[in-house]
Amino acid sequence: MANKSLLDTALSLTYNVHMNGLRFVWDQAKNLANQHKHGVTFEEAQTAFYDERATVYYDPDHSEDEDRFILLGMSLQAQVLVVCHCYREADLVVRIISARRANRREEEAYWR
């Protein structure tokens, strides 16, 4: 199938994320570049982690140096986002790598 999304081929796992004590970090230059490219700030992206419907996918294609994950969730700006991230410091720190609006197929997967 042409134009398969990473979410189409990724293994979906259920994670229980406890928000108490969770912190978010990112590179500010990357945040500005991401905002320019995708129109989504990392400040907005972190709000998608509070979405109870959010799904986290392991990203094996980008996990050579570190385990990376993709969160598909609704931000507080009512946008379904795809947020690439990894965990640091015993999973208490989330480093946001990139964020963008979900495409049509990804948004449909979110609502299923």
C-alpha positions, -999 to +999 in steps of 0.1 A: +000+000+000+015+033-011+019+062+014+015+041+045+017+062+076+040+051+104+009+047+125-004+021+100+026-001+106+035+006+142+027-018+170+001-001+192+006-006+229-014+007+258+006+027+284-007+041+317+010+075+320+008+091+355+011+128+351+023+135+387+058+147+385+061+144+347+082+172+332+087+182+295+119+194+279+129+204+244+155+223+224+141+258+219+157+262+185+140+230+174+107+243+189+109+274+168+118+255+136+089+230+143+065+259+148+076+275+115+074+241+096+043+226+112+025+255+129+026+236+162+046+247+193+060+222+217+041+241+245+009+231+227+022+196+220+028+189+257-009+194+263-017+163+242-001+142+269-031+151+292-056+136+267-071+105+282-078+091+247-042+095+236-024+065+222+013+060+223+031+040+196+067+027+198+087+040+169+112+013+159+123+031+127+138+060+147+149+042+179+185+034+170+202+056+196+173+058+221+137+045+224+114+069+206+076+070+208+048+087+189+018+101+208-015+106+189-036+129+210-058+159+213-042+192+224-059+218+245-063+238+212-086+210+200-062+197+174-053+161+170-015+160+171+013+136+163+041+141+189+074+124+186+092+120+219+114+100+242+116+095+279+145+106+302+154+103+338+134+071+347+105+081+325+097+112+345+110+136+318+095+137+283+118+152+256+096+164+227+114+159+194+087+171+169+050+177+167+026+183+139-012+181+131-024+146+124-032+139+087-066+126+078-058+089+082-041+096+116-071+117+128-095+089+118-074+064+138-076+087+168-114+088+167-117+050+163 
